[in-house]
Amino acid sequence: MGINERIKSAAAFEQAQKVIPGGVNSPVRALKSVGTTPLFVREAKGAYFTDIDDNRIIDFCMSWGVFILGHNNAKVSQAAVDAVNRGSSYGIPTLAETTLAEKVREAIPSMERLRFVNSGTEATMSAIRVARGYTGRDILVKFEGNYHGHADHLLVSAGSGVANISNASSAGVPTDFVKHTAVLPYNDVEALRNYFAENGDNVAALILEPVACNMGVVVPTEEFLKTAREVTEKCGAILIFDEVITGFRLSRGGAQQRFGITPDMTTVGKIVGGGFPAAAFGGRADIMKVLAPEGPVYQAGTLSGNPVAMAAGIETLTQLSRPGFYEELEVKSDAFIAKLEKIIEGKGIQLNRCGSMFTMFFNDKSVRNFQDTKRSNQERFARYFRNMLSRGIYVSPSQFEGNFISETHTPEILDYVLKSIAESID
Ligand SMILES: *Cc1c(COP(=O)(O)O)cnc(C)c1O
């Protein structure tokens, strides 16, 4: 296929860098770790986006997993436009907030009560505050390589964009702010048991990605998730599933439905806002009761429950509740993954996958935790990324991120992608 030279995007990046640090509003977008510069998008539809140099590109990043229905779904966009035409924010309750909350709870029944915020970062930050307020304890336990947004107390060995920076935690975060955060290795049942045996009674919450996606896709063992449930229950700590990426992705009810494990609290984001800034945190009614105005834990937001985002979320969840939606997505993903497995056989690549999300690690050994991911070959991945791009395919620009198959990725598109992968790995 071959794509046009990115002349306009290069100029746009120059201009952006003069006013926006690094030219981007989120670091991984800069494409620095894959040795190139960003494409600037003009528009998107279905499985494609078009950049300002008129390249029509197949997207596997899909706004980091937001667009399970594809970009610019006609009904979702129309719902948002209709909402804008009625006024885009009031700071006063609307019916849409209750409607979307009911739809979320219907899909994820463990979210007995929930509240909307504007980003996944806010959702996890708020869930943790609620857990601390409810338990009266301070310690938060997280896993290495799991990403829960960029709140201060969570920037400890974070994955995703931060994993590409040599220092795992961020400058600008006082040591005192992270002193109540403990970090354990993912998928390590023994470390989890040992930690809770010693410190469990002081733990407010254990937060985890029930399938890790922000260090690349890393699937938990069943025993690991079971143990997380068991040790928290035993000592009265709150188990928080951060389903910002897995919610409405791995099944209608997220990872908790897929694996049959019920957390005390859950955060969702990305898909739930239908492409607009919305996320939610929620859980057991008795826990959520501690939130103001009912209880003593403060949390608020000028644009929280924004009517445009609610309208897009409602339409998205309505389409996702169509019988067979997830089964079809799974079957299509199964077929793609089976072919991909053959292509990469003997090539020193680990294919990690759950449902419609997957990562190819350029790594000789299986990848089960963050330390494993770090042994992956960066240069080889960077070459692969650039080779794919030259064939008109935008895979997630880091092997520490997921790729996402949407409803609009047709078997024809996927076959072209497979052929391109075969040509792009060395
Ligand atoms: C994306 C993500 C977040 C952060 O959400 P933002 O909307 O980017 O703040 C938190 N947790 C997980 C698991 C995520 O994938």
PDBQT file of the ligand as one rigid body, heavy atoms in Angstrom, charges set to zero:
ROOT
HETATM    1  C1  LIG A 501      -6.582   4.252  30.904  1.00  0.00    +0.000 C 
HETATM    2  C2  LIG A 501      -6.539   3.684  32.267  1.00  0.00    +0.000 A 
HETATM    3  C3  LIG A 501      -6.599   4.497  33.420  1.00  0.00    +0.000 A 
HETATM    4  C4  LIG A 501      -6.547   5.982  33.350  1.00  0.00    +0.000 C 
HETATM    5  O1  LIG A 501      -7.649   6.528  32.718  1.00  0.00    +0.000 OA
HETATM    6  P1  LIG A 501      -7.548   8.024  32.147  1.00  0.00    +0.000 P 
HETATM    7  O2  LIG A 501      -8.911   8.274  31.603  1.00  0.00    +0.000 OA
HETATM    8  O3  LIG A 501      -6.468   8.006  31.120  1.00  0.00    +0.000 OA
HETATM    9  O4  LIG A 501      -7.213   8.901  33.289  1.00  0.00    +0.000 OA
HETATM   10  C5  LIG A 501      -6.675   3.875  34.649  1.00  0.00    +0.000 A 
HETATM   11  N1  LIG A 501      -6.669   2.549  34.768  1.00  0.00    +0.000 NA
HETATM   12  C6  LIG A 501      -6.602   1.735  33.694  1.00  0.00    +0.000 A 
HETATM   13  C7  LIG A 501      -6.622   0.256  33.887  1.00  0.00    +0.000 C 
HETATM   14  C8  LIG A 501      -6.517   2.277  32.414  1.00  0.00    +0.000 A 
HETATM   15  O5  LIG A 501      -6.410   1.469  31.364  1.00  0.00    +0.000 OA
ENDROOT
TORSDOF 0
